[in-house]
Amino acid sequence: MSLARGEKMPASSKSINCSIGLLAAGILGVLLLAGLSLTLSEQARLRFGPPNPELGLRQRLFLPLQLIFQAEELTEPADPLGEEVQFDITMGESVPAITGRLQEAGLISSPGALNDYLLYSGLDTTLQAGKYTLSPQMSPVEIAQALQDPKPTQAVLSILAGWRAEEIAAALPASGLNIAEDDFIRLVYNPASLGSVSGELTDLDTLEGFLFPGVYELPREATLSQLIQTLLDRFESEVSPEMRTAFEMQGLSLSDAVILASIVEREAVVEEEMPTIASVFYNRLALGMPLASDPTVQYALGYNRDQETWWTNPLSAQDLEVDSAYNTYRHPGLPPAPIANPGREALEAVAYPAQTPYYYFRAACDGSGRHNFSQTYAEHLANACP
């Protein structure tokens, strides 16, 4: 229907045309918004990586927009001249609490921007509790990545009582220390190259026996000399003046006491038997009897490739004939140096041995690790397992 000049359009037609116009504008707006969203999403993807696939529709639409507007706060360091700081994340700590503390530490400028990035990337669910070394010279995005993998600032070396030097060396790679096993062994058996050794340990031919067992936390950058000195310092502090006096009262020098303690350490399975085992060796030494200790033979034999151990067990009759100054079946008296690194309990057993009439001991047959002690060889033979 056409309208004559001057004739007005019906109100219903105007309403329809208006609705059509609004609908078209709405569709155009949605298309423009969708196009803008796709453009911003692609920009965010290129700049900040792909979004977390677990994001909801609303988050997929608005988080890229927020990241683009906050790009400078996310990619620029808080302080290009700032110094490193230690930053700890505790188990169960919330993301807002972490980002708030990052701002307090001067590591980021905007906790909100970092929260958005963590949510967008999915890194908010993978932050790891631990100790971190962070720098305000890092961008917030770099800090977010760093917080996924805590690196210990301290190396931890555990030395078990009764280990020989080679076993300590084998533990170095897993400790976090950048010290070569071969370098460690060379220094242990040539301590003069250390330069300065504290206290009574200045004239040792070997450091075997004086590398005190325990758990050590050291800087990851600690040198070989620093490690060795730390172990020797622990020995000096653990072996008290009273213990040294007790060694002298037993007729032993410090070195001889450590040698005997290293044998006691390797012989004993149950700690409370150490003073009794020490008494057996004292009794043998007093009569000039050979110590006849299996661990000294094991030390002389060295690494057993078939058993993959430094301590061959069981020993054969042929093993007991090995030609070595450490073979206490063939050579009376103490061996020339310690065979392992004894702990405090073994050293105390040598300082304060039990007073017994025993000259022999052998493992009990019940698998308990305990020993049967005897005064005569006939009793010793009678204690053999069936």
C-alpha positions as CSV (number, residue, x, y, z in Angstrom):
1,M,0.0,0.0,0.0
2,S,1.4,3.4,-1.0
3,L,0.7,6.6,0.9
4,A,-0.5,9.8,-0.6
5,R,1.4,12.9,0.0
6,G,0.7,14.2,3.5
7,E,-0.7,10.9,4.6
8,K,0.7,9.6,7.9
9,M,2.1,6.1,8.4
10,P,0.1,4.0,10.7
11,A,1.6,3.7,14.2
12,S,1.8,-0.1,13.9
13,S,4.0,0.2,10.8
14,K,6.3,2.6,12.6
15,S,6.6,0.2,15.5
16,I,7.5,-2.7,13.1
17,N,10.1,-0.6,11.3
18,C,11.6,0.5,14.7
19,S,11.8,-3.0,15.9
20,I,13.4,-4.1,12.7
21,G,16.0,-1.3,13.0
22,L,16.7,-2.2,16.6
23,L,17.0,-5.9,15.7
24,A,19.4,-5.1,12.9
25,A,21.4,-2.8,15.2
26,G,21.5,-5.5,17.9
27,I,22.7,-8.1,15.4
28,L,25.3,-5.7,14.1
29,G,26.4,-5.0,17.7
30,V,26.7,-8.7,18.5
31,L,28.6,-9.3,15.3
32,L,30.9,-6.4,16.1
33,L,31.3,-7.6,19.7
34,A,32.0,-11.1,18.5
35,G,34.5,-9.8,16.0
36,L,36.2,-7.7,18.6
37,S,36.2,-10.6,21.1
38,L,37.8,-12.9,18.5
39,T,40.4,-10.3,17.7
40,L,41.2,-9.7,21.3
41,S,41.3,-13.4,22.0
42,E,43.8,-13.9,19.2
43,Q,45.9,-11.1,20.5
44,A,45.8,-12.5,24.0
45,R,46.7,-16.0,22.6
46,L,49.7,-14.6,20.7
47,R,50.9,-12.6,23.7
48,F,50.0,-14.8,26.7
49,G,49.6,-18.2,25.2
50,P,46.4,-20.3,24.9
51,P,43.6,-20.0,27.4
52,N,42.7,-22.7,29.9
53,P,40.2,-24.9,28.2
54,E,38.3,-25.2,31.4
55,L,37.3,-21.5,31.3
56,G,33.6,-20.6,31.1
57,L,32.0,-18.7,28.2
58,R,32.0,-15.4,30.1
59,Q,35.6,-15.8,31.1
60,R,36.6,-16.6,27.5
61,L,35.0,-13.4,26.4
62,F,36.2,-11.0,29.0
63,L,39.6,-12.3,30.3
64,P,41.4,-11.7,27.0
65,L,40.1,-8.1,27.0
66,Q,41.4,-7.6,30.5
67,L,44.8,-9.1,29.7
68,I,45.2,-6.8,26.6
69,F,44.4,-3.7,28.7
70,Q,46.8,-4.9,31.5
71,A,49.5,-6.1,29.1
72,E,52.1,-3.6,30.4
73,E,51.5,-4.5,34.0
74,L,52.0,-8.2,33.1
75,T,55.0,-8.0,30.9
76,E,57.1,-5.2,32.5
77,P,59.2,-5.8,35.6
78,A,58.3,-4.1,38.8
79,D,61.8,-2.9,39.3
80,P,64.5,-3.4,36.6
81,L,67.2,-2.7,39.2
82,G,65.7,-4.7,42.0
83,E,67.5,-7.4,43.9
84,E,66.5,-11.1,44.4
85,V,64.4,-12.0,47.4
86,Q,63.4,-15.3,48.9
87,F,59.7,-16.0,48.6
88,D,57.8,-18.9,50.3
89,I,54.5,-20.4,49.3
90,T,52.8,-22.4,52.0
91,M,50.6,-25.4,51.4
92,G,47.0,-24.5,50.8
93,E,47.7,-20.7,50.4
94,S,45.1,-19.0,48.2
95,V,46.0,-17.3,44.9
96,P,44.9,-13.8,46.0
97,A,47.0,-14.2,49.2
98,I,50.0,-15.2,47.1
99,T,49.7,-12.3,44.6
100,G,49.1,-9.9,47.5
101,R,52.3,-10.9,49.2
102,L,54.1,-10.7,45.8
103,Q,53.1,-7.0,45.6
104,E,54.1,-6.4,49.3
105,A,57.5,-7.9,48.4
106,G,57.9,-5.5,45.6
107,L,57.9,-8.2,42.9
108,I,54.7,-7.2,41.0
109,S,52.8,-3.9,40.7
110,S,49.3,-5.3,40.2
111,P,47.9,-8.4,42.0
112,G,44.7,-8.1,40.0
113,A,46.4,-8.3,36.7
114,L,48.4,-11.4,37.8
115,N,45.2,-13.0,39.2
116,D,43.6,-12.5,35.7
117,Y,46.6,-14.0,33.9
118,L,46.8,-17.0,36.3
119,L,43.1,-17.7,35.8
120,Y,43.3,-17.2,32.0
121,S,46.3,-19.6,31.6
122,G,45.2,-22.1,34.2
123,L,48.3,-21.6,36.2
124,D,46.2,-20.6,39.3
125,T,45.6,-24.3,39.9
126,T,49.3,-25.4,39.6
127,L,51.1,-23.0,41.9
128,Q,53.5,-25.1,44.0
129,A,54.2,-24.7,47.6
130,G,57.9,-24.3,48.3
131,K,60.8,-21.9,48.5
132,Y,61.6,-19.6,45.6
133,T,64.3,-17.1,44.7
134,L,62.5,-14.3,42.7
135,S,63.6,-11.0,41.3
136,P,61.6,-7.8,40.7
137,Q,63.6,-7.7,37.4
138,M,61.3,-10.6,36.3
139,S,58.0,-9.8,34.6
140,P,54.8,-11.0,36.4
141,V,54.3,-13.6,33.7
142,E,57.8,-14.9,34.3
143,I,57.1,-15.0,38.0
144,A,53.9,-16.9,37.4
145,Q,55.9,-19.5,35.4
146,A,58.6,-19.7,38.1
147,L,56.1,-20.4,40.8
148,Q,55.3,-23.7,39.1
149,D,58.6,-25.3,40.0
150,P,60.2,-24.5,43.4
151,K,64.0,-24.9,43.3
152,P,65.6,-25.5,46.7
153,T,68.0,-22.8,47.7
154,Q,69.8,-25.3,49.9
155,A,71.4,-28.6,49.0
156,V,70.8,-31.5,51.4
157,L,73.4,-34.2,51.8
158,S,72.6,-37.1,54.1
159,I,75.5,-39.3,55.3
160,L,74.7,-42.5,57.1
161,A,76.9,-43.8,59.9
162,G,79.1,-46.5,58.6
163,W,79.4,-45.2,55.1
164,R,82.9,-45.2,53.6
165,A,84.0,-42.2,51.5
166,E,82.9,-43.7,48.2
167,E,79.4,-44.1,49.4
168,I,79.3,-40.5,50.5
169,A,80.6,-39.5,47.0
170,A,77.8,-41.5,45.4
171,A,75.3,-39.4,47.3
172,L,76.6,-36.1,46.0
173,P,74.7,-36.0,42.6
174,A,71.3,-36.3,44.3
175,S,72.2,-33.7,47.0
176,G,72.0,-30.7,44.8
177,L,75.7,-29.9,45.2
178,N,77.8,-29.4,42.1
179,I,80.7,-31.5,43.3
180,A,82.2,-34.3,41.3
181,E,82.5,-37.7,43.0
182,D,86.1,-38.2,41.8
183,D,87.2,-34.8,43.1
184,F,85.6,-35.7,46.5
185,I,87.5,-39.0,46.7
186,R,90.8,-37.5,45.7
187,L,90.6,-34.9,48.4
188,V,89.5,-37.4,51.1
189,Y,92.6,-39.5,50.4
190,N,94.9,-36.5,49.9
191,P,93.8,-34.1,52.6
192,A,97.0,-32.1,52.4
193,S,95.6,-30.4,49.3
194,L,92.8,-28.9,51.4
195,G,95.3,-26.4,52.7
196,S,93.9,-25.9,56.2
197,V,92.2,-28.5,58.4
198,S,91.1,-27.4,61.8
199,G,92.0,-28.7,65.3
200,E,93.7,-32.1,65.7
201,L,93.0,-33.1,62.2
202,T,96.0,-31.4,60.6
203,D,98.2,-34.4,60.0
204,L,95.8,-36.9,58.7
205,D,96.8,-39.1,55.7
206,T,93.1,-39.7,55.0
207,L,89.9,-38.1,56.0
208,E,88.1,-41.4,56.0
209,G,86.5,-41.8,59.5
210,F,86.3,-38.0,60.1
211,L,83.5,-37.2,57.7
212,F,80.9,-37.0,60.4
213,P,77.5,-38.7,59.6
214,G,74.4,-36.6,59.6
215,V,72.1,-34.4,57.5
216,Y,73.8,-31.3,56.1
217,E,72.1,-28.3,54.5
218,L,74.5,-26.3,52.4
219,P,74.3,-23.6,49.8
220,R,73.9,-25.2,46.4
221,E,77.0,-23.4,45.2
222,A,79.2,-24.7,48.1
223,T,82.6,-25.8,46.9
224,L,84.3,-29.1,47.7
225,S,86.6,-27.5,50.2
226,Q,83.7,-25.9,52.0
227,L,81.8,-29.3,52.1
228,I,84.8,-31.1,53.5
229,Q,85.5,-28.4,56.1
230,T,81.8,-28.5,57.2
231,L,82.0,-32.3,57.8
232,L,85.3,-31.9,59.7
233,D,83.9,-29.0,61.8
234,R,80.9,-31.2,62.7
235,F,83.3,-34.0,63.8
236,E,85.2,-31.5,66.0
237,S,82.0,-30.3,67.6
238,E,80.6,-33.7,68.2
239,V,83.7,-35.3,69.7
240,S,83.8,-33.5,73.0
241,P,86.9,-32.9,75.1
242,E,85.6,-35.4,77.6
243,M,85.4,-38.1,74.9
244,R,89.0,-37.3,73.8
245,T,90.2,-37.6,77.4
246,A,88.3,-40.9,77.6
247,F,90.2,-42.1,74.5
248,E,93.5,-41.2,76.1
249,M,92.5,-43.2,79.2
250,Q,91.9,-46.2,77.0
251,G,95.4,-45.8,75.6
252,L,94.2,-44.6,72.2
253,S,95.1,-41.5,70.2
254,L,92.2,-39.7,68.5
255,S,93.1,-41.4,65.2
256,D,93.2,-44.9,66.7
257,A,89.9,-44.3,68.5
258,V,88.3,-43.4,65.2
259,I,89.7,-46.5,63.6
260,L,88.3,-48.7,66.3
261,A,85.0,-46.9,66.3
262,S,84.7,-47.4,62.5
263,I,85.0,-51.2,63.1
264,V,82.5,-51.1,65.9
265,E,80.1,-49.1,63.7
266,R,80.3,-51.7,60.9
267,E,80.1,-54.7,63.3
268,A,77.1,-53.5,65.3
269,V,73.5,-53.8,64.0
270,V,71.8,-53.0,67.3
271,E,73.1,-49.7,68.8
272,E,73.0,-50.9,72.4
273,E,75.5,-53.6,71.7
274,M,78.2,-51.2,70.6
275,P,79.9,-50.9,74.1
276,T,80.0,-54.7,74.4
277,I,81.4,-55.1,70.9
278,A,84.0,-52.5,71.8
279,S,84.9,-54.4,74.9
280,V,85.6,-57.5,72.9
281,F,88.1,-55.7,70.7
282,Y,89.8,-54.0,73.7
283,N,90.1,-57.5,75.3
284,R,91.7,-58.9,72.1
285,L,94.1,-55.9,71.7
286,A,95.2,-56.4,75.4
287,L,96.2,-60.0,74.6
288,G,97.7,-59.3,71.2
289,M,95.0,-61.3,69.5
290,P,94.0,-60.4,65.9
291,L,90.9,-58.4,65.8
292,A,89.6,-60.8,63.1
293,S,86.9,-58.3,62.0
294,D,84.9,-59.1,58.8
295,P,84.3,-55.4,58.0
296,T,88.0,-54.7,57.7
297,V,88.3,-57.5,55.1
298,Q,85.3,-56.1,53.3
299,Y,87.0,-52.7,53.2
300,A,90.1,-54.3,51.8
301,L,88.2,-56.1,49.1
302,G,86.6,-52.9,47.8
303,Y,83.6,-52.7,45.5
304,N,81.8,-56.0,44.7
305,R,80.4,-55.6,41.2
306,D,78.4,-58.7,41.3
307,Q,76.7,-57.7,44.6
308,E,76.8,-54.0,43.7
309,T,78.1,-53.0,47.2
310,W,81.2,-51.9,48.9
311,W,80.6,-54.5,51.7
312,T,80.9,-58.0,50.3
313,N,78.6,-60.4,52.2
314,P,79.1,-63.3,52.9
315,L,82.8,-63.5,52.9
316,S,84.5,-66.6,51.6
317,A,87.5,-68.4,53.1
318,Q,89.5,-67.0,50.2
319,D,88.3,-63.5,51.0
320,L,89.7,-63.9,54.5
321,E,93.2,-64.5,53.0
322,V,93.3,-61.2,51.1
323,D,96.7,-59.6,51.3
324,S,96.0,-56.2,52.8
325,A,97.1,-54.3,55.9
326,Y,93.4,-53.9,56.5
327,N,92.9,-57.7,56.9
328,T,92.7,-58.0,60.6
329,Y,92.6,-61.8,60.4
330,R,96.2,-61.8,59.1
331,H,97.6,-58.7,60.8
332,P,97.2,-58.1,64.6
333,G,96.4,-54.7,66.0
334,L,94.4,-51.9,64.4
335,P,94.3,-51.4,60.6
336,P,96.2,-48.4,59.3
337,A,93.2,-46.1,59.0
338,P,89.4,-46.1,59.6
339,I,87.3,-48.3,57.4
340,A,84.2,-46.1,57.5
341,N,82.8,-43.0,59.1
342,P,81.4,-43.8,62.6
343,G,78.6,-42.0,64.3
344,R,78.6,-40.5,67.8
345,E,77.3,-43.8,69.4
346,A,80.2,-45.8,68.1
347,L,82.7,-43.2,69.2
348,E,81.1,-43.1,72.6
349,A,81.3,-46.9,72.8
350,V,85.0,-46.7,72.2
351,A,85.4,-43.9,74.8
352,Y,83.3,-45.7,77.4
353,P,83.3,-49.5,76.6
354,A,81.5,-52.1,78.7
355,Q,83.7,-54.1,81.0
356,T,83.2,-57.8,80.0
357,P,85.2,-61.0,79.9
358,Y,84.3,-61.6,76.2
359,Y,86.7,-62.3,73.4
360,Y,84.3,-63.5,70.8
361,F,80.9,-62.7,69.3
362,R,78.8,-63.9,66.4
363,A,75.4,-63.0,64.9
364,A,72.4,-64.6,66.7
365,C,70.4,-67.0,64.6
366,D,67.1,-65.3,65.0
367,G,67.6,-62.5,62.4
368,S,67.4,-59.8,65.1
369,G,70.8,-58.4,64.3
370,R,71.9,-59.1,67.8
371,H,75.0,-61.1,68.7
372,N,75.9,-63.9,71.1
373,F,79.0,-63.1,73.1
374,S,81.4,-65.7,74.5
375,Q,84.5,-65.9,76.6
376,T,86.1,-69.0,75.0
377,Y,86.5,-70.2,71.5
378,A,84.6,-73.4,72.3
379,E,81.6,-71.3,73.4
380,H,82.0,-69.3,70.2
381,L,81.8,-72.4,68.1
382,A,78.8,-73.6,70.0
383,N,77.0,-70.4,69.1
384,A,77.1,-71.2,65.4
385,C,73.8,-71.4,63.7
386,P,72.6,-74.9,62.7
